[in-house]
Amino acid sequence: MTSASTGMYHVPVLPKETLAALALKPGLYLDATVGGGGHSRLLLEAEPALQVTAIDQDAVAIASAQARLASFGERVKFWRGNFAEFDPGSHRFDGILADLGVSSAHFDQPQRGFSFRHPAPLDMRMDQRQSLTAAEIVNYWNEVDLANLIYTLGEERLSRRIARQMVAQRPFQTTTDLAAAIAGCVPASYRHGRIHPATRTFQALRIAVNRELDVLDTLLQEAPHWLKPKGRLVIISFHSLEDRRVKHAFRASPLLTVISKKPIVAQPEEVNTNPRSRSAKLRVAERLP
Ligand SMILES: C[S@@+](CC[C@H](N)C(=O)[O-])C[C@H]1O[C@@H](n2cnc3c(N)ncnc32)[C@H](O)[C@@H]1O
């Protein structure tokens, strides 16, 4: 699907696995990360007596999902904001889905600054109402804090060297300038590796700008309370920092029983057609009766 209004498109990962994990039935579901509406659409099509509350903090994503899900009318309600700040009021859900992180649509909008393949301001905010941007971190944080950030959130072993280079060459205006500086300070073997040498640093910046681990912790704490008895909580994550948190929170929650002992991953056919699925890990838990 390409939405005429926004051009946003997102192929949902683990589609069959997500539907199975949610154990769909007539009722109310929460899509905490509606994005382009791919997963919500699958849910709405699979079960005609199902309704969805759809959340996204990104205005472009909400507009795109509204266009994509328009045909379902009143069966979908939208809320723009961070899932960590969502208040369900008196509603309780039969299932909650969170497909974490950024969507391919974010990378398809070069001006948002998520990609180092196109020159753009160092932005990286999913919610453009917030004030912290990647430019502020890159241009104002001290070297030690930058190195720690790149090491912990990017799992980048050359974090110190990259931080030193960033401080020496700043201020940076654009994504491509920053990526070139990083590529220029790493050994040649690293430059010719499987991924671009700036990939992990960009991941770290994005996670920090959007406080992705903090808001995930809040969601993992709150979401079990938003479920009906036997309601399902399904989280799809894309790196080990997130997956570890999901695993531990599910185990530690007195309200949940773990359904997936091991994370569910994509089949080779899906990885071949949707590269984003390669690192997807789905975990599912159920609210105790
Ligand atoms: C991977 S995409 C979801 C794609 C969606 N499942 C689909 O099939 O189209 C993640 C979306 O969640 C949003 N998002 C990420 N973290 C969020 C948060 N803490 N609160 C609200 N929305 C968030 C992003 O803006 C993005 O649009």
The ligand as an ORCA input file, in Angstrom:
! r2SCAN-3c Opt
* xyz 0 1
  C       7.952     -0.372     13.304
  S       6.813      0.898     13.105
  C       5.259      0.088     13.214
  C       4.742     -0.413     11.916
  C       3.368     -1.017     11.977
  N       3.331     -2.164     12.837
  C       2.874     -1.378     10.582
  O       2.673     -2.567     10.324
  O       2.684     -0.474      9.771
  C       6.878      1.669     14.642
  C       6.002      2.883     14.773
  O       5.852      3.117     16.156
  C       6.005      4.472     16.427
  N       6.561      4.524     17.781
  C       7.765      4.081     18.190
  N       7.901      4.272     19.500
  C       6.744      4.819     19.936
  C       6.289      5.267     21.216
  N       7.064      5.195     22.296
  N       5.034      5.756     21.306
  C       4.242      5.857     20.208
  N       4.639      5.487     18.968
  C       5.878      4.975     18.839
  C       6.922      5.012     15.358
  O       6.652      6.376     15.119
  C       6.559      4.132     14.152
  O       5.598      4.741     13.353
*
